[in-house]
Amino acid sequence: MFKWKKLGKLFDPTTMTDLPWMSHFAQTPSLLTFGDFLRIYFCTRPPADANGQFVSRIGFIDVDRDDLFRIRRISREPVLPLGELGTFDEFGTNPVSVIRDGGEIRAYYAGVTRCESVPFNAAIGLAVSTDGGESFQRLGPGPVISYTPAEPFVIGSPKIRKFGDLWYLHYAAGRNWLQTGGRPEPVYKLRCATSPDGIRWSKWNRNLICDRLDEDECQAGGDILFYAGRYHMFFSYRHPVGFKTKGRGYRIGYSVSDNLIDWTRHDDAAGIDLSEEGWDSEMVSYAHVFQHQGRVFMLYQGNAIGRCGFGLAVMESYTERGAS
């Protein structure tokens, strides 16, 4: 079982009055370590257009490696432009997950396109940086993981990891849409694909995590930490409708595995939940776990699905279930 100590909100985009493209939301933080700083990539948005529609862009902040709350730099421009007319990522790049590959940095992201009968669809794209993560170029105009007969829509929320010689991409795959009397809402489940090179992917075509709420529970953002000889997945889950309210919004779930194939869910062992008040008192979600200077940290977004930013927690303790 994990126990986390919340350290506070690390970044709030609503304070960015001089960067209009970064005025709303700071979602799905994903971290890379550089020499004397750590870079946190995240997805952000300008104000909605006249029709109430948002687009999402990818930016970053650099924080001091010895004081993670000291922001040294904020990206002045998005690191990746929106897709061209008719492409899968024409209307947004969100969420994002980054990883090093030799001298390059790869960004796996969900590209968003707008639809007519439902609000959106998504597929997973890959962009590569050769300038130290300052900017990224698409592998091509299409996605690397897209719809199939078994996964017909909403392929998103990528989390990239590499264990041994194999790349693992955990992602959310749409199962069905719910007609709610208003805006249709997708139901999606956590799934996985593996690859020898991070480009050619083999989907497992099965759900990884059992449902806790009901069969229409939504699951996304499965980030994995290898710690104490086991694989620990921190993921997000919520009710399928009404999820913008406190009682039905996102929470951080937890599952454990010895082989990266079979997962056992123990949400009570996640060790992190809502605060009594403040920026993360209604939602916590999209955890990103990392090790730094001998400690384990968690980045996570708060209320309103990250509208006012993300925060940081540090692991205080870990105990194997059943241990005395």
C-alpha positions as CSV (number, residue, x, y, z in Angstrom):
1,M,0.0,0.0,0.0
2,F,1.2,3.5,-0.9
3,K,1.0,6.6,1.3
4,W,1.5,10.0,-0.4
5,K,2.1,13.4,1.0
6,K,0.6,16.2,-1.0
7,L,3.1,19.1,-1.5
8,G,0.7,21.5,-3.2
9,K,-0.2,22.9,-6.6
10,L,2.9,23.3,-8.8
11,F,1.5,25.1,-11.8
12,D,-1.7,27.1,-12.5
13,P,-2.3,28.2,-16.2
14,T,-5.0,30.7,-15.2
15,T,-2.2,33.0,-14.0
16,M,-0.6,33.1,-17.5
17,T,-2.0,36.5,-18.6
18,D,0.8,37.0,-21.3
19,L,0.3,33.6,-23.0
20,P,-3.2,33.4,-24.5
21,W,-2.7,29.8,-25.8
22,M,-2.0,28.7,-22.2
23,S,-4.8,30.3,-20.3
24,H,-7.0,27.3,-19.5
25,F,-6.2,23.8,-18.2
26,A,-2.8,22.2,-17.5
27,Q,-3.5,18.5,-18.0
28,T,-1.7,15.1,-18.1
29,P,1.8,16.2,-16.9
30,S,4.7,14.1,-18.1
31,L,8.3,14.6,-17.0
32,L,11.8,14.3,-18.3
33,T,15.0,14.9,-16.4
34,F,17.7,17.2,-17.9
35,G,21.0,18.4,-16.4
36,D,20.0,20.8,-13.6
37,F,16.3,21.0,-14.3
38,L,13.3,18.8,-14.9
39,R,10.9,19.5,-17.8
40,I,7.2,18.9,-17.4
41,Y,5.2,18.7,-20.6
42,F,1.4,19.2,-20.3
43,C,-1.6,20.0,-22.4
44,T,-3.2,23.4,-22.3
45,R,-5.9,25.5,-24.0
46,P,-6.7,29.0,-25.1
47,P,-10.2,30.4,-24.4
48,A,-13.1,28.6,-26.2
49,D,-14.1,30.0,-29.6
50,A,-17.5,31.6,-30.4
51,N,-19.1,28.2,-30.5
52,G,-17.8,27.1,-27.1
53,Q,-15.2,24.8,-28.7
54,F,-11.7,24.4,-27.3
55,V,-8.5,23.3,-28.9
56,S,-5.6,21.8,-26.9
57,R,-1.9,22.4,-27.3
58,I,1.3,21.0,-25.8
59,G,3.6,23.2,-23.7
60,F,6.1,22.7,-20.9
61,I,7.6,24.2,-17.7
62,D,11.2,23.7,-16.5
63,V,11.6,23.3,-12.7
64,D,14.8,23.3,-10.7
65,R,16.1,19.8,-9.9
66,D,16.7,20.7,-6.3
67,D,13.5,22.7,-5.8
68,L,10.6,21.3,-7.9
69,F,8.4,24.3,-7.0
70,R,10.9,26.8,-8.5
71,I,9.8,27.3,-12.1
72,R,12.8,28.4,-14.2
73,R,11.2,28.6,-17.6
74,I,7.8,28.4,-19.3
75,S,7.5,27.6,-23.0
76,R,6.5,30.6,-25.1
77,E,5.0,28.6,-27.9
78,P,3.4,25.2,-28.3
79,V,6.0,22.5,-29.0
80,L,3.8,21.0,-31.8
81,P,1.4,22.7,-34.2
82,L,-2.1,21.5,-34.7
83,G,-2.7,19.1,-37.6
84,E,-3.5,20.3,-41.0
85,L,-7.0,20.3,-42.6
86,G,-8.7,17.0,-42.3
87,T,-6.0,15.2,-40.2
88,F,-6.7,13.3,-37.0
89,D,-5.2,16.0,-34.8
90,E,-6.6,19.1,-36.5
91,F,-8.5,20.2,-33.4
92,G,-6.2,19.2,-30.5
93,T,-3.2,17.4,-29.1
94,N,-4.2,16.0,-25.7
95,P,-3.1,14.0,-23.6
96,V,0.6,13.7,-24.0
97,S,3.3,11.3,-22.7
98,V,7.1,11.7,-23.4
99,I,10.1,9.4,-23.3
100,R,13.7,9.5,-24.4
101,D,15.0,7.3,-27.2
102,G,18.8,7.7,-27.6
103,G,19.4,11.3,-28.7
104,E,15.7,11.9,-29.5
105,I,12.6,12.6,-27.4
106,R,9.4,11.1,-28.4
107,A,5.9,12.5,-27.6
108,Y,2.9,10.1,-27.9
109,Y,-0.3,12.1,-27.9
110,A,-4.0,11.8,-28.6
111,G,-5.0,13.8,-31.7
112,V,-8.6,15.1,-31.6
113,T,-11.0,15.5,-34.5
114,R,-14.5,16.9,-34.3
115,C,-17.6,14.9,-35.4
116,E,-21.2,15.5,-36.1
117,S,-23.2,12.8,-34.3
118,V,-20.8,12.7,-31.3
119,P,-18.5,15.6,-30.1
120,F,-15.1,14.1,-31.1
121,N,-13.0,11.2,-32.0
122,A,-9.3,10.5,-31.2
123,A,-6.3,8.4,-32.2
124,I,-2.7,8.3,-31.0
125,G,0.1,10.1,-32.9
126,L,3.8,10.2,-32.5
127,A,6.1,13.3,-32.8
128,V,9.8,13.4,-32.4
129,S,12.2,16.1,-31.1
130,T,15.8,16.3,-32.2
131,D,16.5,19.7,-30.5
132,G,16.3,18.6,-26.8
133,G,12.5,18.7,-26.6
134,E,12.1,22.4,-27.6
135,S,10.0,21.4,-30.6
136,F,8.5,18.2,-32.1
137,Q,7.9,17.0,-35.7
138,R,5.2,14.4,-36.5
139,L,6.3,11.0,-37.7
140,G,3.7,11.6,-40.4
141,P,0.2,13.1,-40.9
142,G,-1.6,10.0,-39.6
143,P,-1.7,8.2,-36.2
144,V,0.5,5.3,-35.1
145,I,-2.4,3.7,-33.2
146,S,-5.9,4.1,-34.6
147,Y,-9.3,2.5,-34.8
148,T,-9.9,-1.1,-35.7
149,P,-12.9,-3.4,-35.8
150,A,-12.2,-4.3,-32.2
151,E,-11.5,-0.7,-31.1
152,P,-13.8,1.4,-33.2
153,F,-13.3,4.9,-31.7
154,V,-11.7,7.2,-29.1
155,I,-8.2,5.8,-28.9
156,G,-6.4,8.1,-26.5
157,S,-4.8,8.9,-23.1
158,P,-1.4,7.3,-24.1
159,K,1.2,6.5,-21.4
160,I,4.5,5.3,-22.8
161,R,7.0,3.2,-20.9
162,K,9.9,0.9,-22.0
163,F,10.8,-2.2,-20.0
164,G,13.7,-4.2,-21.2
165,D,13.7,-4.2,-25.0
166,L,9.9,-3.8,-25.3
167,W,7.9,-0.6,-25.6
168,Y,4.6,-0.5,-23.7
169,L,1.8,1.9,-24.6
170,H,-1.1,1.9,-22.2
171,Y,-4.1,3.8,-23.6
172,A,-7.9,4.2,-23.4
173,A,-10.1,2.6,-26.1
174,G,-13.7,3.5,-26.6
175,R,-16.3,0.8,-26.1
176,N,-19.6,2.6,-26.7
177,W,-21.3,6.0,-26.6
178,L,-24.0,6.8,-24.1
179,Q,-27.0,9.0,-25.1
180,T,-27.4,11.1,-21.9
181,G,-30.2,13.4,-23.0
182,G,-27.6,16.1,-23.8
183,R,-24.1,15.6,-25.1
184,P,-23.2,12.0,-25.9
185,E,-20.4,10.6,-23.6
186,P,-17.9,7.9,-24.5
187,V,-17.2,4.8,-22.4
188,Y,-13.6,3.7,-22.6
189,K,-11.4,1.1,-21.0
190,L,-7.6,0.7,-20.3
191,R,-5.8,-1.4,-22.9
192,C,-2.2,-2.0,-24.0
193,A,-0.1,-2.4,-27.1
194,T,3.6,-3.5,-27.3
195,S,6.3,-2.7,-29.9
196,P,9.9,-3.6,-30.6
197,D,10.6,0.0,-31.9
198,G,7.8,2.2,-30.6
199,I,6.4,2.6,-34.1
200,R,4.9,-0.7,-35.1
201,W,2.4,-1.7,-32.5
202,S,0.7,-5.0,-31.6
203,K,-2.6,-4.4,-29.7
204,W,-3.6,-6.9,-27.0
205,N,-7.3,-6.2,-27.7
206,R,-8.5,-6.8,-24.2
207,N,-9.3,-4.7,-21.1
208,L,-6.6,-4.7,-18.4
209,I,-8.5,-3.5,-15.3
210,C,-11.7,-4.9,-13.8
211,D,-14.6,-2.4,-13.3
212,R,-15.3,-1.0,-9.8
213,L,-18.2,1.4,-10.4
214,D,-20.2,-0.5,-13.1
215,E,-19.7,-1.8,-16.6
216,D,-19.8,1.8,-18.0
217,E,-16.9,3.0,-15.7
218,C,-14.4,5.0,-17.7
219,Q,-10.7,4.3,-17.3
220,A,-7.7,6.2,-18.7
221,G,-4.1,7.3,-18.1
222,G,-2.5,4.1,-16.8
223,D,1.0,5.2,-15.7
224,I,3.4,2.5,-14.5
225,L,6.1,2.5,-11.8
226,F,8.5,-0.4,-11.3
227,Y,9.2,-0.4,-7.6
228,A,10.1,-3.0,-5.0
229,G,10.2,-5.7,-7.6
230,R,6.6,-5.2,-8.9
231,Y,4.8,-3.1,-11.5
232,H,2.4,-0.5,-10.0
233,M,-0.2,1.2,-12.2
234,F,-1.8,4.4,-11.2
235,F,-4.8,5.2,-13.4
236,S,-7.8,7.4,-13.6
237,Y,-11.4,6.3,-13.4
238,R,-14.8,8.0,-13.2
239,H,-18.6,7.6,-13.7
240,P,-19.6,7.8,-17.3
241,V,-22.0,10.7,-16.9
242,G,-22.2,13.6,-14.5
243,F,-18.5,13.4,-14.0
244,K,-17.9,17.1,-13.6
245,T,-19.4,16.9,-10.1
246,K,-17.5,16.0,-7.0
247,G,-19.2,12.7,-6.3
248,R,-18.9,11.3,-9.8
249,G,-15.6,12.9,-11.0
250,Y,-12.2,11.4,-11.6
251,R,-10.2,9.5,-8.9
252,I,-6.8,7.8,-9.0
253,G,-7.1,4.0,-8.9
254,Y,-4.3,1.5,-8.4
255,S,-3.5,-1.9,-9.8
256,V,-0.4,-4.2,-9.4
257,S,1.3,-6.8,-11.5
258,D,4.2,-9.1,-11.4
259,N,4.4,-9.6,-15.2
260,L,2.9,-6.5,-16.9
261,I,0.1,-8.8,-18.2
262,D,-2.1,-9.7,-15.3
263,W,-3.3,-6.8,-13.1
264,T,-5.0,-6.9,-9.7
265,R,-7.0,-3.8,-8.7
266,H,-6.7,-2.4,-5.2
267,D,-7.9,1.2,-5.3
268,D,-7.6,1.4,-1.5
269,A,-3.9,1.0,-1.9
270,A,-3.4,4.0,-4.2
271,G,-2.8,6.2,-1.1
272,I,-4.1,9.4,-2.6
273,D,-7.5,11.0,-2.6
274,L,-9.4,14.3,-2.5
275,S,-8.3,17.1,-0.2
276,E,-10.9,18.5,2.2
277,E,-10.8,21.9,0.4
278,G,-8.9,23.7,-2.4
279,W,-7.8,23.0,-5.9
280,D,-7.9,19.2,-5.7
281,S,-11.0,18.8,-3.4
282,E,-13.3,17.6,-6.2
283,M,-11.1,15.6,-8.5
284,V,-7.6,14.0,-8.7
285,S,-6.5,12.3,-11.9
286,Y,-3.9,11.5,-14.6
287,A,-1.1,10.7,-12.3
288,H,2.5,10.6,-13.5
289,V,4.9,8.8,-11.2
290,F,8.7,9.2,-11.3
291,Q,11.8,8.7,-9.2
292,H,14.1,11.7,-8.4
293,Q,17.0,12.0,-6.0
294,G,16.1,8.7,-4.3
295,R,12.5,9.5,-3.8
296,V,9.2,8.7,-5.6
297,F,7.0,11.6,-6.7
298,M,3.6,11.9,-8.3
299,L,2.3,14.7,-10.6
300,Y,-1.5,14.8,-10.9
301,Q,-4.2,17.2,-12.1
302,G,-7.0,18.6,-9.9
303,N,-10.5,19.9,-10.0
304,A,-12.4,20.4,-13.3
305,I,-10.1,17.9,-15.1
306,G,-7.1,20.1,-14.6
307,R,-8.6,23.5,-15.4
308,C,-6.6,25.2,-12.7
309,G,-3.5,23.1,-13.0
310,F,-1.5,20.2,-11.6
311,G,0.3,19.5,-8.3
312,L,2.9,17.3,-6.8
313,A,3.0,14.6,-4.1
314,V,5.8,12.6,-2.6
315,M,5.7,9.0,-1.5
316,E,6.0,8.7,2.3
317,S,5.8,4.9,2.5
318,Y,5.1,1.7,0.7
319,T,4.0,-1.6,2.3
320,E,3.2,-4.9,0.6
321,R,-0.4,-5.9,1.2
322,G,-0.5,-8.6,3.8
323,A,2.9,-7.7,5.3
324,S,3.1,-7.3,9.0
